Amino acid sequence: MKRSEVIRLLNQDLSGEIEAILVYMRNSFVTGQCRPSRGMEEIAKDEMRHAEWLAELIVDLGGVPTMQHRPLNFGRGGTEGYLKRLIALEEEAIAMYSEHIRLIKDERVASRLKRILEEEIEHRDEFSELLGEVKKGG
């Protein structure tokens, strides 16, 4: 795979991280002080670290990190709806990182993506746990 294609894929990943940061932070603000809002904020910080790692890889490969993202969808219906949206974003990230790991043969890049993928799986599981708590009234 050409370096320019790796950079393109990494910029797709970076765009997803930027979207997640914005959605998670906004939803943490409007959810109010509770365990789910604190979880959203903490995971947003993880996504910021992912964005930094991706930007560093892009620059190291000679590219320019994007600051683009899709139109923001925050979810609807309060905390439960927000958590469902965050789970969906994590599922999208898991699928995208899995595909990019399969495509990118650069071991240094793939290793970093594998680390991010592991954390995205943890995030999905944490959001799912928080959703279960909210549904039970906790």
C-alpha positions in Angstrom: 0.0 0.0 0.0 1.3 3.4 -0.9 2.2 5.9 1.8 -0.4 8.3 0.5 -3.1 5.6 1.0 -2.0 4.9 4.5 -2.2 8.6 5.3 -5.7 8.7 3.8 -6.8 5.9 6.0 -5.2 7.4 9.1 -7.0 10.7 8.3 -10.3 8.8 8.2 -9.5 7.4 11.6 -8.6 10.9 12.9 -11.9 12.3 11.6 -13.7 9.6 13.5 -11.8 10.4 16.7 -12.6 14.2 16.3 -16.3 13.4 15.8 -16.3 11.2 18.9 -14.5 13.8 21.0 -17.1 16.5 20.1 -20.1 14.2 20.6 -18.9 12.7 23.8 -18.0 16.0 25.4 -21.2 17.7 24.4 -23.3 14.8 25.7 -21.4 14.8 28.9 -22.2 18.5 29.4 -26.0 18.1 28.8 -26.3 14.9 30.7 -25.6 16.6 34.0 -23.4 15.3 36.8 -23.8 11.6 37.1 -21.8 8.4 36.4 -22.7 8.3 32.7 -21.6 11.9 32.1 -18.3 11.3 33.9 -17.8 8.2 31.8 -18.5 10.1 28.6 -16.0 12.8 29.6 -13.3 10.3 30.5 -13.7 8.4 27.3 -13.5 11.7 25.3 -10.1 12.2 26.9 -9.0 8.7 25.6 -10.3 9.7 22.2 -8.1 12.9 22.4 -5.1 10.7 23.0 -6.0 8.5 20.0 -6.3 11.7 17.9 -2.8 12.7 19.0 -1.3 9.3 18.2 -3.0 9.3 14.7 -1.8 12.9 14.0 1.7 11.9 15.0 1.7 8.9 12.6 0.3 11.0 9.8 3.0 13.6 10.2 5.7 11.0 10.5 4.5 9.6 7.2 4.8 13.0 5.6 1.1 13.8 5.7 -1.0 16.6 7.1 -3.6 15.7 9.8 -7.2 16.6 8.9 -9.5 18.4 11.2 -12.6 17.3 9.2 -15.5 15.3 10.6 -19.0 14.3 9.6 -22.0 16.3 10.6 -22.5 15.7 14.3 -25.2 13.4 15.5 -25.5 13.5 19.3 -28.4 11.1 19.6 -31.8 11.8 21.1 -33.9 11.1 24.1 -31.7 12.1 27.0 -29.0 9.9 28.6 -30.3 6.6 27.2 -30.4 8.0 23.7 -27.0 9.6 24.0 -25.5 6.4 25.2 -27.0 4.4 22.4 -25.4 6.9 19.9 -22.1 6.6 21.6 -22.2 2.8 21.4 -23.0 3.1 17.7 -19.9 5.4 17.2 -17.8 2.9 19.0 -19.1 0.1 16.8 -18.3 2.2 13.7 -14.8 2.8 15.1 -14.2 -0.9 15.8 -15.2 -1.8 12.3 -13.1 0.9 10.7 -10.0 0.1 12.8 -10.4 -3.6 12.1 -10.5 -3.0 8.4 -7.5 -0.6 8.4 -5.4 -3.0 10.5 -6.2 -5.6 7.8 -5.2 -3.3 5.0 -2.1 -1.5 6.4 1.0 -3.6 6.3 3.3 -1.1 8.1 3.8 -2.9 11.5 4.4 0.3 13.4 1.1 1.8 12.2 -0.8 -1.4 12.6 0.5 -1.9 16.1 -0.7 1.6 17.1 -4.1 0.9 15.5 -4.4 -2.4 17.3 -3.9 -0.5 20.6 -6.6 2.0 19.7 -8.9 -0.8 18.7 -8.5 -2.5 22.0 -9.5 0.7 23.8 -12.5 1.3 21.4 -13.8 -2.2 22.4 -13.4 -1.2 26.1 -15.3 2.0 25.4 -18.1 0.2 23.7 -18.4 -2.2 26.7 -18.3 0.7 29.2 -21.0 2.6 27.4 -23.1 -0.6 27.2 -22.7 -1.1 30.9 -23.7 2.5 31.6 -26.7 2.1 29.3 -27.8 -1.0 31.3 -27.5 1.0 34.5 -29.6 3.8 33.1 -32.3 1.4 31.9 -32.5 -0.1 35.4 -32.9 3.3 36.9 -29.4 3.5 38.4 
